[in-house]
């Protein structure tokens, strides 16, 4: 019976490249978070500035918004239904049509046996 040696896990220290990657990723994440905050603030200011126009023109904008929403929903539904139908037909074709393996140099003979 031999002597078993336990392998010790080697703990590696962080490399400069790994440290630099972590720092740059943190800076990029903070920059993107700042852009998201600025975008949110700009949207809020624009919404507050244009709110009186929405109130004044609401008899026109509300029916137009409802119509546009229904149109977009109808287009999305018809596109989704068409895509579903195509995928079902493709699945049925694969299920019913069994293709024979193609062997180079041989031709497929169908019909009566010779």
C-alpha positions as CSV (number, residue, x, y, z in Angstrom):
1,X,0.0,0.0,0.0
2,X,1.5,3.2,-1.1
3,X,1.7,6.5,0.6
4,X,-1.0,8.9,-0.6
5,X,0.0,12.5,-0.9
6,X,-2.7,15.1,-0.6
7,X,-2.5,17.7,-3.3
8,X,-2.7,21.2,-2.0
9,X,-4.7,23.6,-4.0
10,X,-2.5,26.4,-5.4
11,X,-3.8,29.8,-4.5
12,X,-2.8,32.2,-7.2
13,X,-2.5,35.9,-6.5
14,X,-4.4,38.3,-8.7
15,X,-2.4,39.4,-11.8
16,X,-2.0,42.9,-13.0
17,X,-4.1,42.1,-16.1
18,X,-6.9,40.7,-13.9
19,X,-6.8,43.8,-11.6
20,X,-6.8,46.1,-14.6
21,X,-9.7,44.3,-16.2
22,X,-11.7,44.6,-12.9
23,X,-11.0,48.3,-12.6
24,X,-11.9,49.0,-16.2
25,X,-15.1,46.9,-15.9
26,X,-16.1,48.9,-12.8
27,X,-15.5,52.2,-14.5
28,X,-17.5,51.1,-17.6
29,X,-20.4,50.0,-15.3
30,X,-20.4,53.3,-13.5
31,X,-20.3,55.2,-16.8
32,X,-23.3,53.2,-18.1
33,X,-25.2,53.7,-14.9
34,X,-24.5,57.5,-15.2
35,X,-25.8,57.5,-18.7
36,X,-28.9,55.6,-17.6
37,X,-29.5,58.2,-14.9
38,X,-29.0,61.1,-17.3
39,X,-31.4,59.5,-19.7
40,X,-34.0,59.1,-17.0
41,X,-33.6,62.7,-15.8
42,X,-33.9,64.0,-19.4
43,X,-37.0,62.0,-20.0
44,X,-38.6,63.2,-16.7
45,X,-37.9,66.9,-17.7
46,X,-39.3,66.4,-21.2
47,X,-42.4,64.7,-19.8
48,X,-43.0,67.6,-17.3
49,X,-42.4,70.2,-20.1
50,X,-44.8,68.6,-22.5
51,X,-47.5,67.7,-20.0
52,X,-49.6,70.8,-20.8
53,X,-49.6,69.9,-24.5
54,X,-50.9,66.4,-23.7
55,X,-53.7,67.9,-21.5
56,X,-54.7,70.4,-24.2
57,X,-54.6,67.9,-27.1
58,X,-55.9,64.9,-25.2
59,X,-59.2,64.7,-27.2
60,X,-57.0,64.0,-30.3
61,X,-54.1,62.1,-28.8
62,X,-56.0,59.6,-26.7
63,X,-58.0,58.1,-29.6
64,X,-54.9,58.2,-31.8
65,X,-52.8,56.4,-29.2
66,X,-55.5,53.8,-28.7
67,X,-55.7,53.3,-32.5
68,X,-51.9,53.1,-32.8
69,X,-51.7,50.6,-29.9
70,X,-54.4,48.4,-31.4
71,X,-52.7,48.5,-34.8
72,X,-49.3,47.6,-33.4
73,X,-50.8,44.8,-31.3
74,X,-52.6,43.4,-34.4
75,X,-49.5,43.5,-36.5
76,X,-47.5,41.7,-33.7
77,X,-50.2,39.1,-33.3
78,X,-50.4,38.4,-37.0
79,X,-46.7,38.1,-37.3
80,X,-46.4,35.8,-34.3
81,X,-49.2,33.6,-35.7
82,X,-47.6,33.4,-39.1
83,X,-44.3,32.5,-37.6
84,X,-45.9,29.9,-35.4
85,X,-47.7,28.4,-38.4
86,X,-44.5,28.2,-40.4
87,X,-42.6,26.5,-37.5
88,X,-45.4,24.0,-37.1
89,X,-45.5,23.2,-40.8
90,X,-41.7,22.8,-40.8
91,X,-41.9,20.5,-37.8
92,X,-44.6,18.4,-39.5
93,X,-42.5,18.2,-42.7
94,X,-39.5,17.0,-40.7
95,X,-41.7,14.5,-38.8
96,X,-43.4,13.0,-41.9
97,X,-40.6,13.1,-44.5
98,X,-37.8,10.8,-43.6
99,X,-34.9,11.5,-45.9
100,X,-32.7,8.5,-46.7
101,X,-29.0,8.9,-46.0
102,X,-27.1,10.0,-49.1
103,X,-24.3,7.7,-50.1
104,X,-21.8,9.2,-52.6
105,X,-21.7,7.4,-55.9
106,X,-25.0,5.6,-55.6
107,X,-28.4,6.5,-57.1
108,X,-31.7,6.0,-55.4
109,X,-34.0,3.5,-57.3
110,X,-37.7,3.8,-56.5
111,X,-40.5,1.6,-57.7
112,X,-40.6,-2.2,-58.3
113,X,-37.9,-4.5,-57.0
114,X,-35.6,-6.0,-59.7
